[in-house]
Amino acid sequence: MAINLINAGYPLHCYNRTPSKAQSVIEAGGKYFSTPQEAARDASIILVMVTDGPDVEKVLFGEDGALQAAPSGALILVMSTISPQMNRDLAARAGALGFRMIDAPVSGGDVGAQRGTLSIMAGGNETDIAEAMPVFQVLGETITHCGPVGSGQVVKLCNQICGALNLLGVCEALSLGTKNGIDPEILIRVISGGAGNSWAMEHLAAKIANGDWAPGFMVDTQQKDMRLVAEMAAQTQTPLPGAALTTQLWQAAQAQDCGSEGIQSLAKVLFALAKIDSKK
């Protein structure tokens, strides 16, 4: 995402808790800083993409946080997936300091980030979203104003439910087909051309068939999102049995030390239940 912004002509200051992970951005022309505070100095737009709500809070409001030095009126784009209520609370705190905030979580995986084809779910007022739109258009193809601050996070968590259950369907289909002697490549080709197709079928099924468990999106990070789904469901008394089941299956994957693998490692759990040998 950072490299796409640089290629679009934006001067980019960056910070990462692991400096080596910023090397490709530096090589593309970005300027690295050792703290969020230094990176945000003179920045009119601040993009935050870290793991969870406490991380967003720290990078913005911490001792060396971005808002210690950012100019008054700067626009903050929270592109992490965090609790909708926490995002609203952070927006209120930022507003009291003279800053503006949009929640803008994304979907599309590492492929979408690289290609600039992400789906961006934005929550905030129309004026701020209009200001952020040129940046969003570099990063994504589908940009949707979902409502006031926090609404983007709600839509993202709904998206995560669909993604989880679609992936569970892929894993079950591959499990049943494999157990009955069908070549996984045939399953993928046929299902991809019909009503059973999904993003998970198109992007993760072949990885499962080939035993590729490398993360585009880690199980541990997905489980953070599913925790947020469960919290929001509890707050609104919304039954989500499918989401709960998939969360438990991913928990089994974590128990098998697969937490740092890709979410497609869900298939390992299904294969183990069916006594199918999965590729290591």
ZICOR-V433916 format. One line per field, one symbol per residue. ss: DSSP state (~ for helix, > for strand, _ for the rest). phi: phi as a letter, one per 40 degrees, with the letter a starting at -180 (. if undefined). burial: # if it has 24 or more other C-alpha atoms within 12 Angstrom, else .. Layout:
ss=???
phi=???
burial=???
//
This chain:
ss=_~~~~~~_____>>____~~~~~~~~~~__>>___~~~~~____>>>>____~~~~~~~~~____~~~______>>>>_____~~~~~~~~~~~~~___>>>>>>>>_~~~~~~~__>>>>>>__~~~~~~~~~~~~~~>>>>>>>>___~~~~~~~~~~~~~~~~~~~~~~~~~~~~~____~~~~~~~~~______~~~~~_~~~~~________>~~~~~~~~~~~~~~~~~~____~~~~~~~~~~~~~~~______>~~~~~~~~~~~~______
phi=.ccccccchccbbbaacbdccccccccchcbcbcacdccccgccbbbbbbcaddccdcccbcdbcdccbccdgdbbbccccbcdcccccccccccccgbbbbcacbbhgccccccgbccbbbbiccccccccddcdcccabbbbcchcdhccccccccdccccccccdcccccccccccbgccdccdccccccbcccadcccbbccccccgcbcccacdccdccccccdccccccbfbcbccccccccccccccccgbcccccccdccccccccfbcccc
burial=######....######.....#..#..#.####.#######.###########.#######...########.###############.##..#....###########..##..##########..##..##.######..####.############################.##.....#..##..##.....############...#.##################.........###.#########...##############......#..
//
